């Protein structure tokens, strides 16, 4: 099986190389050379040669496309073989030995495909060739642009398949005797969400290669107009939605498995996924300016390149070992491969940008600060500022080591000092943006549309400020003495402002349709959404985003307590009282576990029991915690089995009280629903013809009498 898998990868590399070279040659020779000046007529033999050359290049392009399609089949075969070997416990393959074992449950054996260095690169290549497969099947949309994109994708395929064949081979054979059992999967990965989190994240990472390929192709061929943006719009939106899903699945995994009570720690690998998401979000907003007004063409080209480049940079961070992280793979030599690939891609893009930058001149200029164009522009600047902050903080330990000789690590306070104010400004722009018109908005129109949402947000802010004692009594925080309370207050108030502006947009549009059709308001708003799914789907995404922000604002009121708890011992946190009823041990083929049974009381009334668990995995000889979480709309009660007192055997329990966390996960679902809605084509608007007009059309035309 290993030999067949190795052959499939080598075949995929050969097919990709041919697809790249043949496609490149076809593009170069697709058009005959320009006629020299002064030649009025072309000799017949030149015409025949040009026609022959053109036919030959078309055939070459078709073979290039087919080779690219076939490369997907070869990579798919290699991936299937690796999964089969994992289920067959074939420990003669080094990768299977290091990442699986006989007692590993079936779903996690399937996840072995992406759980380690070599397998995850194979999975990356599978997704990349899969995306390219779909693109090459749809080439008739615009054959020449798709041919350029196909060649770019083939070039990226060559890089990853070269890695698999020469630097990180997933089918490498164990030296010496074949072991009886494997080392097992990393305990942190043995959680149901890890079966879907990496695929979602990789689908987002890899998917941004497609818009980049189209953008670079359009730049090389000086593609007129914005057609390449229309073609890639759905690719970009789907990829952005998948990356969003992957990031928040990772946050939920960290919250549910790592046992530290949080969901985002500004870890370098977390940051690696956030950076392309930030630039991708900026691109989705600014691209509308290019579609509507022919503006920001240079900016959009660099944004789409930066998104692709940052996705590769994130992979470099994860695999090079250059920056330490709990999520990173072991240090390896493939970091050098990624470094060179980053340099080469930047050089290629910069070369064609300098060569063809005149084709990216804007058709219009910004006419007014009170316009939708200006809101998109400021929105983009804030996203890029936040991305630069994350990039700087992530690389600062390495930069400080190179400059000063000692490594200085920055923590969450550094990121929060920039991220929180920028997020608040983005909320303001999210509220104002929908109310602004293109080109210029009158002050009267802005006041009319912005008045009631502003009043509503101010009322909410006053209510929150008027009852600071209740916030303090509920969450144990001293209001007005902590900047986090102020930020939380601002975030909730501005979120309400965004929600009200979004609601007002739906209401105004629905009211117009209701007045014309006589149908109910809800049905009118549904019809309104169907007429412009991209716009109103985007509003739903904004609504989901502010629900997430409200959930994040609850972190200002987090509490935690830690206590050794024997039989009958109690611990209090917020309105909850925890009573240790029992603690015991258990064993399964895969792991040995310790767990505690904790009775939970709220305001003195029993509400149930919780069982935090601590596991020791036999194959890997590693320990992990499985927190028990009781979630409500108001707060999460989060219990962790920290360990055992070696003197008396009593469990050490840590309790976290985290307000509003469920709002984060609800907001993500809303964002994904809005993204899906924005992908649906607009419904055709039925035009109602008045009865008098219909009668006039039905009557026969007057006959000329000659008078």
C-alpha positions as CSV (number, residue, x, y, z in Angstrom):
1,X,0.0,0.0,0.0
2,X,2.8,2.4,0.9
3,X,4.4,1.9,-2.5
4,X,1.1,2.6,-4.3
5,X,0.6,5.8,-2.2
6,X,4.2,6.9,-3.0
7,X,3.6,6.3,-6.7
8,X,0.3,8.3,-6.6
9,X,2.1,11.3,-5.1
10,X,4.9,11.1,-7.7
11,X,2.4,10.9,-10.5
12,X,0.5,13.9,-9.1
13,X,3.7,15.9,-9.1
14,X,4.5,14.9,-12.7
15,X,1.0,15.8,-13.8
16,X,1.1,19.2,-12.1
17,X,4.5,20.0,-13.6
18,X,3.2,19.1,-17.0
19,X,0.0,21.1,-16.4
20,X,2.1,24.2,-15.4
21,X,4.6,24.0,-18.3
22,X,2.1,23.1,-21.0
23,X,-0.4,25.7,-19.8
24,X,2.4,28.3,-19.7
25,X,3.6,27.5,-23.2
26,X,0.0,27.5,-24.5
27,X,-0.6,31.0,-23.1
28,X,2.7,32.3,-24.5
29,X,2.0,31.0,-28.0
30,X,-1.8,31.4,-28.0
31,X,-1.6,34.7,-29.9
32,X,0.5,35.1,-33.0
33,X,3.2,37.8,-32.8
34,X,2.2,41.4,-33.8
35,X,2.8,42.4,-37.4
36,X,5.9,44.4,-38.0
37,X,5.4,48.0,-39.0
38,X,5.3,48.6,-42.8
39,X,4.1,45.1,-43.8
40,X,0.7,45.6,-45.5
41,X,0.3,41.9,-46.4
42,X,1.1,38.7,-44.7
43,X,2.5,35.9,-46.9
44,X,0.3,32.9,-47.1
45,X,2.9,30.7,-45.5
46,X,2.9,33.0,-42.4
47,X,-0.9,32.8,-42.1
48,X,-0.7,29.0,-42.3
49,X,2.0,28.9,-39.6
50,X,0.0,31.3,-37.3
51,X,-3.1,29.1,-37.7
52,X,-1.1,26.0,-37.0
53,X,0.5,27.6,-34.0
54,X,-2.9,28.7,-32.7
55,X,-4.3,25.2,-33.1
56,X,-1.3,23.7,-31.5
57,X,-1.5,26.0,-28.5
58,X,-5.2,25.2,-28.0
59,X,-4.5,21.5,-28.0
60,X,-1.6,22.1,-25.6
61,X,-3.9,24.1,-23.3
62,X,-6.5,21.3,-23.3
63,X,-3.8,18.7,-22.4
64,X,-2.7,21.0,-19.6
65,X,-6.2,21.3,-18.2
66,X,-6.7,17.5,-18.3
67,X,-3.4,16.9,-16.6
68,X,-4.5,19.2,-13.8
69,X,-7.8,17.4,-13.5
70,X,-6.0,14.0,-13.3
71,X,-3.7,15.3,-10.6
72,X,-6.7,15.5,-8.3
73,X,-7.4,11.9,-8.9
74,X,-3.8,10.9,-8.0
75,X,-3.8,13.0,-4.8
76,X,-7.2,11.6,-3.8
77,X,-5.9,8.0,-4.3
78,X,-2.9,8.8,-2.0
79,X,-5.2,10.2,0.6
80,X,-7.5,7.2,0.6
81,X,-4.5,4.8,0.9
82,X,-3.2,6.7,3.9
83,X,-6.6,6.5,5.6
84,X,-6.9,2.8,4.8
85,X,-3.5,2.2,6.3
86,X,-4.5,4.0,9.5
87,X,-7.6,1.7,9.8
88,X,-5.5,-1.4,9.1
89,X,-3.0,-0.4,11.8
90,X,-0.1,-0.5,9.3
91,X,2.7,0.6,11.6
92,X,5.3,-0.1,9.0
93,X,4.5,3.4,7.8
94,X,6.2,5.8,10.1
95,X,3.4,8.4,10.0
96,X,0.8,5.8,11.0
97,X,3.1,4.7,13.9
98,X,3.5,8.2,15.2
99,X,-0.1,9.3,15.0
100,X,-2.3,6.2,15.5
101,X,-2.6,3.1,17.7
102,X,-4.8,0.0,17.7
103,X,-7.3,1.2,20.3
104,X,-7.8,4.6,18.7
105,X,-11.6,5.1,17.9
106,X,-12.6,5.0,14.3
107,X,-13.4,8.7,13.8
108,X,-9.9,9.7,15.1
109,X,-8.2,7.1,12.8
110,X,-9.9,9.0,9.9
111,X,-8.6,12.3,11.4
112,X,-5.0,10.8,11.3
113,X,-5.0,12.2,7.7
114,X,-4.6,15.7,9.0
115,X,-3.3,15.2,12.6
116,X,0.4,15.3,11.8
117,X,2.9,17.2,9.6
118,X,3.0,14.9,6.6
119,X,-0.7,14.0,6.6
120,X,-1.9,17.6,6.9
121,X,0.3,18.6,3.9
122,X,-1.3,15.7,2.0
123,X,-4.7,16.9,3.1
124,X,-3.8,20.5,2.0
125,X,-2.7,19.2,-1.4
126,X,-6.0,17.2,-1.7
127,X,-8.0,20.3,-1.0
128,X,-5.9,22.4,-3.4
129,X,-6.2,20.0,-6.3
130,X,-9.9,19.6,-5.4
131,X,-10.5,23.4,-5.8
132,X,-8.4,23.4,-9.0
133,X,-10.4,20.4,-10.2
134,X,-13.7,22.4,-9.9
135,X,-12.1,25.4,-11.5
136,X,-10.8,23.4,-14.5
137,X,-14.3,21.9,-15.1
138,X,-15.8,25.4,-15.3
139,X,-13.2,26.8,-17.7
140,X,-15.8,27.7,-20.4
141,X,-16.9,30.7,-18.3
142,X,-13.9,32.6,-19.6
143,X,-11.3,30.2,-21.1
144,X,-8.3,32.5,-21.2
145,X,-8.7,33.9,-17.7
146,X,-9.4,30.4,-16.4
147,X,-6.3,29.2,-18.2
148,X,-4.1,31.8,-16.4
149,X,-5.7,30.8,-13.0
150,X,-5.1,27.1,-13.8
151,X,-1.4,27.7,-14.5
152,X,-1.1,29.7,-11.2
153,X,-2.8,26.9,-9.3
154,X,-0.6,24.3,-10.9
155,X,2.5,26.3,-9.7
156,X,1.2,26.2,-6.1
157,X,0.4,22.5,-6.5
158,X,4.0,21.8,-7.6
159,X,5.3,23.4,-4.4
160,X,3.1,21.3,-2.0
161,X,3.6,18.1,-4.0
162,X,7.3,18.6,-4.0
163,X,7.2,18.9,-0.2
164,X,5.3,15.6,0.0
165,X,7.7,13.7,-2.3
166,X,11.0,15.1,-1.1
167,X,10.7,16.7,2.4
168,X,7.7,15.4,4.3
169,X,6.8,12.0,2.8
170,X,3.7,10.5,4.4
171,X,4.5,7.0,3.2
172,X,8.0,6.8,4.6
173,X,8.7,3.2,5.9
174,X,9.9,2.5,9.5
175,X,13.5,1.3,9.8
176,X,14.1,-2.0,11.7
177,X,11.4,-4.2,13.2
178,X,7.8,-3.2,12.7
179,X,6.3,-2.1,16.2
180,X,3.3,-3.9,17.6
181,X,1.4,-0.7,18.3
182,X,1.6,3.0,17.6
183,X,2.3,6.1,19.7
184,X,-1.3,7.2,19.4
185,X,-3.0,10.4,18.5
186,X,-2.2,13.6,20.5
187,X,-4.7,13.6,23.4
188,X,-5.6,17.2,22.7
189,X,-6.9,16.1,19.2
190,X,-9.1,13.3,20.6
191,X,-12.2,15.4,20.7
192,X,-15.2,15.3,18.3
193,X,-14.7,18.8,17.0
194,X,-11.1,18.0,15.9
195,X,-12.6,15.7,13.2
196,X,-14.2,18.8,11.6
197,X,-12.1,21.8,12.8
198,X,-8.9,21.3,10.8
199,X,-10.8,20.5,7.5
200,X,-12.9,23.7,7.9
201,X,-9.8,25.7,8.6
202,X,-7.8,24.2,5.7
203,X,-10.8,24.7,3.4
204,X,-10.5,28.4,4.2
205,X,-6.7,28.6,4.0
206,X,-6.5,26.7,0.7
207,X,-9.6,28.3,-0.8
208,X,-8.0,31.7,-0.8
209,X,-5.6,30.4,-3.4
210,X,-8.3,30.5,-6.0
211,X,-9.1,34.3,-5.8
212,X,-5.4,34.9,-5.8
213,X,-4.9,32.8,-8.9
214,X,-7.6,34.7,-10.7
215,X,-6.3,38.1,-9.5
216,X,-2.7,37.3,-10.6
217,X,-4.0,36.0,-14.0
218,X,-6.0,39.2,-14.5
219,X,-3.0,41.3,-13.6
220,X,-0.7,39.4,-16.0
221,X,-3.1,39.6,-18.9
222,X,-4.2,43.2,-18.0
223,X,-7.8,42.0,-17.8
224,X,-10.3,44.8,-18.6
225,X,-13.1,45.5,-16.2
226,X,-14.1,43.8,-13.1
227,X,-15.2,40.4,-14.5
228,X,-12.6,38.5,-12.6
229,X,-14.1,39.9,-9.4
230,X,-17.6,38.7,-10.4
231,X,-16.1,35.3,-11.2
232,X,-14.3,35.0,-7.8
233,X,-17.0,36.6,-5.6
234,X,-18.6,33.2,-4.7
235,X,-15.2,31.5,-4.3
236,X,-14.2,34.3,-1.9
237,X,-17.4,34.3,0.1
238,X,-17.5,30.5,0.5
239,X,-13.8,30.4,1.5
240,X,-14.4,33.3,4.0
241,X,-17.3,31.4,5.5
242,X,-15.3,28.2,5.8
243,X,-12.4,30.0,7.4
244,X,-14.8,31.8,9.8
245,X,-16.3,28.4,10.8
246,X,-12.8,26.9,11.2
247,X,-11.6,29.7,13.4
248,X,-14.5,29.6,15.8
249,X,-14.5,25.8,15.9
250,X,-10.9,26.1,17.0
251,X,-12.0,28.6,19.6
252,X,-14.7,26.3,20.8
253,X,-12.2,23.4,20.9
254,X,-9.8,25.4,23.0
255,X,-12.6,26.3,25.3
256,X,-13.9,22.8,25.7
257,X,-10.6,20.8,25.8
258,X,-7.6,22.9,27.0
259,X,-9.2,23.6,30.4
260,X,-8.0,27.1,30.9
261,X,-11.4,28.6,30.8
262,X,-11.0,30.8,27.7
263,X,-11.5,30.6,24.0
264,X,-8.8,32.9,22.6
265,X,-5.4,33.5,24.0
266,X,-3.6,35.3,21.1
267,X,-1.5,32.3,20.5
268,X,0.8,32.6,17.4
269,X,-1.1,29.8,15.6
270,X,-4.5,31.4,16.5
271,X,-3.1,34.6,15.1
272,X,-2.0,32.8,12.0
273,X,-5.6,32.0,11.2
274,X,-6.9,35.4,12.1
275,X,-4.6,37.4,9.8
276,X,-5.9,36.1,6.5
277,X,-9.4,36.3,7.8
278,X,-8.9,40.1,8.5
279,X,-7.5,40.9,5.1
280,X,-10.1,38.6,3.4
281,X,-12.9,40.5,5.3
282,X,-11.4,43.8,4.1
283,X,-11.3,42.5,0.6
284,X,-15.0,41.4,0.6
285,X,-15.9,45.0,1.6
286,X,-13.6,47.0,-0.6
287,X,-14.3,44.9,-3.7
288,X,-17.8,46.4,-3.8
289,X,-16.1,49.8,-4.5
290,X,-14.4,48.4,-7.5
291,X,-17.6,46.8,-8.7
292,X,-19.8,49.9,-8.2
293,X,-17.3,52.8,-8.8
294,X,-14.2,51.3,-10.4
295,X,-12.1,52.4,-7.4
296,X,-9.4,50.7,-5.2
297,X,-8.2,48.4,-7.9
298,X,-4.6,48.5,-6.7
299,X,-5.7,48.1,-3.1
300,X,-7.9,45.1,-3.9
301,X,-5.2,43.4,-5.8
302,X,-2.8,43.7,-2.9
303,X,-5.5,42.6,-0.4
304,X,-6.2,39.4,-2.3
305,X,-2.5,38.7,-2.6
306,X,-2.0,39.5,1.1
307,X,-4.8,37.1,2.1
308,X,-3.2,34.2,0.2
309,X,0.3,35.1,1.3
310,X,-0.7,35.4,5.0
311,X,-2.4,31.9,4.7
312,X,1.0,30.5,3.6
313,X,2.8,32.5,6.2
314,X,0.5,31.0,8.9
315,X,1.4,27.6,7.6
316,X,5.1,28.5,7.8
317,X,4.6,29.6,11.4
318,X,2.9,26.3,12.3
319,X,5.5,24.1,10.7
320,X,8.8,25.8,10.9
321,X,9.2,25.8,14.7
322,X,10.4,29.4,14.4
323,X,7.8,30.5,17.0
324,X,6.6,28.3,19.9
325,X,3.0,27.4,20.2
326,X,0.9,24.8,21.9
327,X,-0.8,24.2,18.4
328,X,2.3,24.0,16.3
329,X,3.9,21.0,14.7
330,X,7.4,19.9,15.7
331,X,10.3,21.9,14.3
332,X,11.4,20.6,10.9
333,X,13.4,21.5,7.8
334,X,10.3,22.2,5.7
335,X,10.2,25.7,7.2
336,X,13.0,26.6,4.7
337,X,10.8,25.4,1.8
338,X,7.9,27.7,3.0
339,X,10.3,30.6,3.4
340,X,11.5,30.3,-0.2
341,X,8.0,29.9,-1.5
342,X,6.9,33.1,0.3
343,X,9.8,35.0,-1.2
344,X,9.2,33.6,-4.7
345,X,5.4,34.3,-4.7
346,X,6.0,37.8,-3.4
347,X,8.6,38.4,-6.1
348,X,6.4,37.1,-8.9
349,X,3.4,39.2,-7.8
350,X,5.6,42.4,-7.3
351,X,7.1,41.9,-10.8
352,X,3.8,41.8,-12.6
353,X,2.3,44.5,-10.4
354,X,5.1,46.9,-11.4
355,X,4.9,45.8,-15.0
356,X,1.1,46.2,-15.4
357,X,0.1,48.7,-12.7
358,X,-1.2,51.2,-15.2
359,X,-4.1,48.8,-16.0
360,X,-5.3,49.2,-12.4
361,X,-6.0,53.0,-12.5
362,X,-9.2,54.0,-10.7
363,X,-12.1,55.3,-12.8
364,X,-13.4,57.6,-10.1
365,X,-12.2,59.5,-7.0
366,X,-13.6,59.8,-3.5
367,X,-16.1,62.7,-3.7
368,X,-17.2,63.0,-0.1
369,X,-16.4,61.8,3.4
370,X,-20.2,61.3,4.0
371,X,-20.4,58.5,1.5
372,X,-20.4,54.7,1.4
373,X,-17.1,54.7,-0.3
374,X,-15.4,56.5,2.6
375,X,-17.0,54.1,5.1
376,X,-15.5,51.1,3.2
377,X,-12.2,52.9,3.0
378,X,-12.0,53.5,6.7
379,X,-13.3,50.0,7.3
380,X,-10.4,48.6,5.3
381,X,-7.8,50.7,7.0
382,X,-9.0,49.5,10.4
383,X,-8.9,45.8,9.3
384,X,-5.4,46.3,7.9
385,X,-4.2,48.1,11.1
386,X,-5.5,45.2,13.2
387,X,-3.9,42.7,10.9
388,X,-0.6,44.5,11.1
389,X,-0.8,44.6,14.9
390,X,-1.4,40.9,15.1
391,X,1.5,40.3,12.6
392,X,3.8,42.5,14.6
393,X,2.9,40.9,18.0
394,X,3.3,37.4,16.6
395,X,6.7,38.1,15.1
396,X,8.0,40.3,17.9
397,X,9.7,37.5,19.9
398,X,11.7,36.6,16.8
399,X,12.5,40.2,16.0
400,X,13.6,41.0,19.5
401,X,15.8,37.9,19.5
402,X,17.5,39.0,16.3
403,X,17.9,42.6,17.4
404,X,18.6,42.3,21.2
405,X,19.8,38.7,21.5
406,X,17.0,37.7,23.9
407,X,13.4,36.7,23.1
408,X,10.7,39.0,24.4
409,X,7.1,37.7,24.2
410,X,4.1,39.9,24.1
411,X,0.8,38.8,25.7
412,X,-2.9,39.4,25.5
413,X,-2.7,43.0,27.0
414,X,-0.6,44.1,23.9
415,X,-3.1,42.9,21.4
416,X,-6.1,44.1,23.4
417,X,-4.8,47.6,23.6
418,X,-5.2,47.9,19.9
419,X,-7.8,45.3,19.0
420,X,-10.5,46.5,21.4
421,X,-10.6,50.2,20.3
422,X,-10.3,49.1,16.6
423,X,-13.2,46.7,17.1
424,X,-15.3,49.5,18.6
425,X,-14.5,51.8,15.7
426,X,-15.5,49.0,13.3
427,X,-18.8,48.7,15.1
428,X,-19.4,52.4,14.5
429,X,-18.6,52.1,10.8
430,X,-20.8,49.0,10.6
431,X,-23.7,51.0,12.0
432,X,-23.2,54.0,9.8
433,X,-22.2,52.3,6.5
434,X,-25.7,51.0,5.5
435,X,-27.2,54.4,6.0
436,X,-24.8,56.2,3.6
437,X,-25.4,56.5,-0.1
438,X,-22.8,56.1,-2.9
439,X,-20.9,59.2,-3.9
440,X,-22.4,61.6,-1.3
441,X,-25.0,61.5,1.4
442,X,-27.0,64.6,2.5
443,X,-26.8,65.6,6.2
444,X,-30.6,65.6,6.3
445,X,-30.8,62.0,5.1
446,X,-28.1,60.9,7.5
447,X,-29.9,62.5,10.5
448,X,-33.3,61.0,9.4
449,X,-32.0,57.5,9.1
450,X,-29.6,57.6,12.0
451,X,-31.8,59.3,14.6
452,X,-33.8,56.4,16.1
453,X,-31.0,53.8,16.1
454,X,-28.8,56.3,18.0
455,X,-31.6,57.1,20.5
456,X,-32.0,53.3,21.1
457,X,-28.3,52.8,21.7
458,X,-28.1,55.8,24.1
459,X,-31.0,54.4,26.1
460,X,-29.3,51.1,26.5
461,X,-26.1,52.8,27.5
462,X,-27.9,54.8,30.1
463,X,-29.6,51.8,31.5
464,X,-26.3,50.0,31.8
465,X,-24.7,53.1,33.5
466,X,-27.6,53.6,35.8
467,X,-27.3,50.2,37.3
468,X,-23.6,49.6,37.9
469,X,-24.2,48.1,41.3
470,X,-26.3,45.3,39.8
471,X,-23.4,44.5,37.4
472,X,-21.0,44.5,40.3
473,X,-23.3,42.3,42.5
474,X,-23.8,39.8,39.6
475,X,-20.3,39.6,38.3
476,X,-18.2,40.7,41.3
477,X,-16.7,43.6,39.4
478,X,-16.2,47.1,40.7
479,X,-17.7,49.3,38.0
480,X,-15.9,52.5,36.8
481,X,-12.6,51.3,38.4
482,X,-11.8,48.9,35.6
483,X,-11.3,49.9,32.0
484,X,-12.7,46.5,30.9
485,X,-16.1,47.6,32.2
486,X,-16.0,50.7,30.1
487,X,-15.0,48.7,27.0
488,X,-17.8,46.2,27.7
489,X,-20.3,49.0,28.1
490,X,-19.3,50.6,24.8
491,X,-19.3,47.3,23.0
492,X,-22.8,46.4,24.1
493,X,-24.1,49.9,23.3
494,X,-22.5,50.1,19.9
495,X,-23.8,46.5,19.1
496,X,-27.3,47.7,19.9
497,X,-26.7,50.6,17.5
498,X,-25.7,48.2,14.7
499,X,-28.6,45.9,15.4
500,X,-31.1,48.8,15.2
501,X,-29.6,50.2,12.0
502,X,-29.8,46.7,10.4
503,X,-33.3,46.4,11.6
504,X,-34.2,49.8,10.2
505,X,-32.8,48.8,6.8
506,X,-35.1,45.8,6.7
507,X,-38.0,47.8,8.0
508,X,-37.8,50.6,5.5
509,X,-37.4,48.3,2.5
510,X,-40.1,46.0,3.7
511,X,-42.5,48.9,4.2
512,X,-42.0,50.0,0.6
513,X,-42.8,46.5,-0.7
514,X,-45.7,46.2,1.7
515,X,-47.3,49.5,0.5
516,X,-47.0,48.3,-3.1
517,X,-48.2,44.7,-2.7
518,X,-50.5,44.9,0.4
519,X,-48.8,41.8,2.0
520,X,-47.6,41.6,5.6
521,X,-44.4,43.2,6.9
522,X,-42.6,39.9,7.5
523,X,-43.4,38.6,4.0
524,X,-42.3,41.9,2.5
525,X,-39.0,41.7,4.3
526,X,-38.5,38.1,3.1
527,X,-39.2,39.3,-0.5
528,X,-36.9,42.2,0.0
529,X,-34.1,39.8,1.0
530,X,-34.7,37.6,-2.0
531,X,-34.5,40.6,-4.3
532,X,-30.9,41.5,-3.1
533,X,-29.5,38.5,-1.2
534,X,-26.0,39.8,-1.3
535,X,-26.8,43.0,0.4
536,X,-29.3,41.7,3.0
537,X,-27.3,38.5,3.6
538,X,-24.4,40.8,4.4
539,X,-26.6,42.7,6.9
540,X,-27.4,39.3,8.6
541,X,-23.6,38.6,8.8
542,X,-23.2,42.0,10.5
543,X,-26.0,41.1,12.9
544,X,-24.2,37.9,13.7
545,X,-20.9,39.7,14.2
546,X,-22.4,42.0,16.8
547,X,-23.9,39.1,18.6
548,X,-20.4,37.7,18.8
549,X,-19.1,41.1,20.1
550,X,-21.7,41.0,22.8
551,X,-20.5,37.6,23.8
552,X,-16.9,38.8,23.8
553,X,-17.9,41.7,26.0
554,X,-18.9,39.3,28.8
555,X,-15.2,38.5,29.3
556,X,-14.9,41.7,31.4
557,X,-16.9,40.0,34.1
558,X,-15.2,36.6,34.2
559,X,-14.5,35.0,37.6
560,X,-12.5,31.9,38.7
561,X,-11.9,30.0,41.9
562,X,-9.7,27.0,42.7
563,X,-10.0,24.6,45.7
564,X,-9.0,21.2,46.9
565,X,-12.3,19.4,47.4
566,X,-12.8,16.2,49.5
567,X,-16.1,14.5,50.2
568,X,-18.6,17.1,51.3
569,X,-16.4,20.1,50.6
570,X,-18.0,23.3,49.2
571,X,-16.8,26.1,46.9
572,X,-18.7,29.3,46.0
573,X,-18.4,31.3,42.8
574,X,-20.9,34.0,41.9
575,X,-24.5,32.8,42.6
576,X,-23.3,29.1,42.5
577,X,-22.3,26.8,45.3
578,X,-20.4,23.6,44.4
579,X,-20.6,20.5,46.6
580,X,-18.2,17.6,46.1
581,X,-20.3,14.4,46.3
582,X,-17.7,11.9,45.1
583,X,-14.6,11.3,43.1
584,X,-13.4,8.1,41.5
585,X,-11.2,6.5,38.8
586,X,-12.0,4.5,35.6
587,X,-10.2,2.7,32.8
588,X,-10.8,2.1,29.1
589,X,-8.6,0.5,26.4
590,X,-7.4,3.9,25.2
591,X,-7.0,5.9,28.5
592,X,-7.2,5.9,32.3
593,X,-9.5,8.6,33.8
594,X,-10.1,10.4,37.0
595,X,-13.3,12.3,37.6
596,X,-15.3,14.1,40.3
597,X,-19.0,14.3,40.8
598,X,-20.0,17.9,41.8
599,X,-23.5,18.9,42.8
600,X,-24.4,22.4,41.7
601,X,-26.7,24.9,43.6
602,X,-27.7,28.3,42.3
603,X,-29.0,30.7,44.9
604,X,-29.3,27.7,47.2
605,X,-31.4,25.6,44.9
606,X,-30.1,22.4,43.3
607,X,-29.8,22.6,39.5
608,X,-27.9,19.4,38.7
609,X,-24.5,17.7,38.8
610,X,-21.3,18.2,36.8
611,X,-18.4,15.8,36.2
612,X,-15.0,17.2,35.2
613,X,-12.6,14.6,34.0
614,X,-8.8,14.1,33.8
615,X,-7.4,11.5,31.4
616,X,-4.1,9.7,31.0
617,X,-3.7,8.2,27.5
618,X,-1.8,5.0,27.5
619,X,-0.2,5.0,24.0
620,X,1.1,8.5,24.1
621,X,1.7,8.7,27.9
622,X,0.1,12.1,27.9
623,X,-2.5,13.7,30.1
624,X,-5.5,15.9,29.2
625,X,-8.4,17.5,30.9
626,X,-12.1,17.3,29.8
627,X,-13.9,20.3,31.5
628,X,-17.6,20.1,32.2
629,X,-19.5,23.1,31.1
630,X,-23.0,24.2,32.0
631,X,-24.1,26.8,29.5
632,X,-27.0,29.3,29.6
633,X,-27.7,32.5,27.8
634,X,-26.4,34.4,30.9
635,X,-23.3,32.6,31.7
636,X,-21.2,29.4,31.6
637,X,-20.2,27.5,34.7
638,X,-16.9,25.8,33.7
639,X,-15.3,23.1,36.0
640,X,-11.9,21.7,35.5
641,X,-10.2,18.7,37.2
642,X,-6.8,20.2,37.7
643,X,-5.1,17.3,39.4
644,X,-4.9,15.4,42.7
645,X,-3.3,16.2,46.0
646,X,-0.7,13.4,46.3
647,X,-0.9,13.4,50.1
648,X,-4.6,12.7,50.5
649,X,-5.9,11.9,47.1
650,X,-8.4,14.8,47.0
651,X,-9.2,16.3,43.6
652,X,-8.3,19.9,42.9
653,X,-11.2,21.6,41.2
654,X,-11.0,25.0,39.3
655,X,-14.2,26.8,38.6
656,X,-14.8,29.6,36.0
657,X,-17.9,31.7,35.7
658,X,-17.9,33.1,32.1
659,X,-20.8,35.4,31.2
660,X,-22.4,35.6,27.8
661,X,-20.2,33.0,26.1
662,X,-23.1,31.3,24.4
663,X,-23.7,34.5,22.5
664,X,-20.4,33.9,20.7
665,X,-21.5,30.5,19.3
666,X,-25.0,31.8,18.4
667,X,-23.5,34.8,16.6
668,X,-21.2,32.5,14.5
669,X,-24.3,30.5,13.4
670,X,-26.0,33.7,12.3
671,X,-22.9,34.8,10.4
672,X,-22.8,31.5,8.5
673,X,-26.5,31.7,7.7
674,X,-26.0,35.2,6.4
675,X,-23.1,34.1,4.3
676,X,-25.2,31.2,2.8
677,X,-28.0,33.6,2.1
678,X,-25.7,36.0,0.3
679,X,-24.6,33.2,-2.0
680,X,-28.2,32.6,-3.3
681,X,-29.0,34.3,-6.6
682,X,-31.4,37.2,-6.5
683,X,-35.0,36.5,-7.2
684,X,-36.6,38.0,-10.3
685,X,-38.7,41.0,-9.5
686,X,-42.2,40.6,-10.9
687,X,-43.4,43.8,-12.5
688,X,-47.1,44.5,-12.0
689,X,-48.8,46.0,-15.0
690,X,-51.9,48.2,-14.3
691,X,-55.2,46.8,-15.6
692,X,-55.7,49.8,-18.0
693,X,-52.3,49.1,-19.6
694,X,-53.2,45.5,-20.1
695,X,-56.5,46.4,-21.8
696,X,-54.7,48.8,-24.1
697,X,-52.2,46.2,-25.1
698,X,-55.0,43.7,-25.7
699,X,-56.9,46.0,-28.1
700,X,-56.0,45.6,-31.9
701,X,-54.0,48.4,-33.4
702,X,-56.0,51.0,-35.4
703,X,-56.2,50.3,-39.2
704,X,-55.1,53.2,-41.5
705,X,-57.9,54.3,-43.8
706,X,-55.9,56.7,-46.0
707,X,-57.8,59.8,-44.9
